[in-house]
Amino acid sequence: MSLQERIADTGAVALEFQASSDRTSASRDAAALKRAMDLVLAAGLLCAFAPLLLLIAVLIRLDSPGPILFRQTRLGLNGRPFDILKFRSMSVLENGDRIVQATRNDPRITRVGRILRKASLDELPQLVNVLKGEMSLVGPRPHARAHDEHYEKLIEIYRLRQTVKPGITGWAQVHGLRGETPTLASMRKRVEHDVWYAQNLSLALDIEILVRTGFEIFRLRNAH
């Protein structure tokens, strides 16, 4: 190889390395902006909803025996386990190897719990998960650990959901893919939306999903 050719190859490698560094830097900047938005909005919402959170806690305590908050192990970014927080909406506290999804008119759902689930108010404590860095405002909804272990054997792209932080709301949810997944096809459709989000992640997309979530809550689609 001539000296000129070696110089050209060296220049090509340098340009490729620079492009790779630029992409890494841009990715870090985007992650920092997403985290900043999570912190500001989660803290602001917790302060704004403080009276509502207190009221819900009192109603749960008066309605049925059991804790106010429900904790369940979920898998987060890169499969790291964490305890998700929810207002208790059922008479059971399942967190094991077998967890039955809630269904329409599920007798395990309490009177207050039915209202909370319809309006997605049971999810509000997850703002604390966001502040702790375990979740984001926007991302694939984390499933129960037992369901993760079950579906990753059946859906080849399932684990790609965990390449980003799980979220309180997500691309699947604003397309009406929430609630129970009675068939493998229904779960696959949700997973496909989650993976699309992971591959197209951007701050603009997050803002769009947050805006659409507000409208979705009032539509009450598949909320039970």
N, C-alpha and C positions, 0 to 999 in steps of 0.2 A: 504494500500500500504506500502511495506517495505521501510526502509531507503535507501536500495540499488536501489530500483525501482525509488524512488523519485530523487535520485542523477542522475540516467540515464536519466529521463525525463528532468531534469534541464539542463543536458549537451546537449540533443537534441535540446531544445529550444534555447540554447546559440549558437549552431552551425547554426541553421536556421537563427537566428538574424544576425550572422556574415556574412552569405552568402548573406542575403538581403542587408546588409550594403555595401558589396563588389560590388554587382550589381549596387547599387545606385551611389557609387563612380565612377565605370567604366562608367556609363551613363553620369555623370557630366563631366568626363574627355573627353569623346567623343564629348559632346556638346561644350565644350571649344575649342577643336581642330577644330571642324567644324566652329565655330564662328571666330577663328583666321584665318582659310583659307579664309573665306568669306571676312574679313576685308582686308587682304593682297592683294588678287586677285582683289577685287572690286576697291580698291584704285589704284592699279597698272594699271588696265584696263582703268579707268577714265583718268589717266594721259596720257597713251599711245594713247588713242582715242580722246584726247582733240581737235586736229585739225579737225578730222572727225566730231565730235559733232558740232563744230562751222560751218562747211560747211553744214551739214544737216539743222541746224537751219536757215541759210541764204536761202537755197533752199526752205524750207517750207514757209518762209516769202514771197519769190518772187512768189511762185506757186499759193497760194490761200489765201484769207482772213481768219483770225482767229488766235488763239494763237499758239505758237510753240509747247508747251507741252500740252498733254491731261491728265487730271486727272479723275479717276473713282474710286468709292468706291468698295473695295474688302474686303473679310473676310480673316484674317490671322490665326495665331496660336490660337487655342481654340475659333475661331469665332470672334476674335477682329477685328473691322473694321479699315481700313487704306486707304489712297489715293495712288493708284498705279500711277506711272509716265510713260508716253509713248510719243514718238514724235507723233504729230498729223498726222494721215494718212488718215482721212476722213473729209468730209464736215460737219459732224454732231458731236455733243458733248454729246452723250447720257449718262445719269447717273441717271436714275430714276427707277420706278417700272417695266417698260417695255423696254427691250433692245434687239434689233434685231442683231443676229450674222452676221458677215461679211460672204459673200458668194463669190464664184468664179465669176468674172466679175461684182462685186457689183458696181453700179453707184455712190455710196456714197464715194468710194475711190478716192482720188486725184491722179494726175499724179505722183507726187513725192512719195506719199503714197504707190502707187502700187510697186514701186521699193524698198522702205523701208521694206514693209511687206514681199516681196519675199525673201529678204536677212536677215530678222529678225532684221534689224537695228533700227526699231521703238521701240524695247525693251531695247535699251542701257540705257536710263535714269533710268531704274530700278536698276542700279548699286547704285544709290543714296538711293533707298529703302533698299538695302542690307546694306549699311553703317549705315543707321538709325536703323537697327535691325528688320525691318518690314518684310523683305524677306531674303531668303538665295539664294546663287547661284543655288543650286539644291534643288528641292522639287516639290510637286504638283503645277501645274500652277493654280493661283487663278482665279476663274471665277467672272463675274459680280455678285453683290449681288443678283440681281433679279433672276439670273440663279441658284444660290445656293438655294434660297428659293423654287424655282420650283422643282429642281431635288432631293433635300433631301426628298421630299414627295414621290418620285417615286423609288428611289434607296436606299435600306435599309442601305447600308454600306457607303453612301455618306459622312456623317459627319466625318468618320474616316480619311478623307483626311486632316482634320484640326487639327490632333493630332501632326503634325509637321509644321514647317514654310513653307509657299509657296515658290516656287523658280522661277528663270528666265527660267530654263530648268528642265526637269525631266525625270523619267523612261518612262512615257507615250510618251513624245516627241521624245525620241531616238528610239522608236518603230513605229514612223510615225503617232502617234495619236495626231495630232495637227490640227488646223483649225476648221472649222465648224463641228458640231455634228447634222446632220439632223434627226437622229432617236434616240430613247431611247436606242437602242442596242449599237449604236456607243458611246454614252455618258457612258453607263455602262462599256464598254470595257476600256475606258480611266480611269474611276474611279477605276476599278479593278487593273490597273497598279499603280495608285497613292497609293492605300491602300497597295499593295505589297511593294512598296518602304517604306512607313511609318513603316511597320512591319519588314523590313530588313535593316533599315538605318545603314550605316557605312561609314567611311571616304574613304575606298577603293571603295565602290560603288559610292560615289560622284565623285571621280576622274575618274572612268570609264565613268560615264555619261557625265562629262565635255569633255572628249576626244571624245566620240562618238557624242556629240553635234556639234563639229567642222566639222565632216564629214557629219552630217545630214543637216547642213546649206547649204552645197554645193549641196546636193541632191534635195533641193527645194520641198520636198514632202509635199503636202497639205498646201502649204504656199500661202495664198491669203487674 
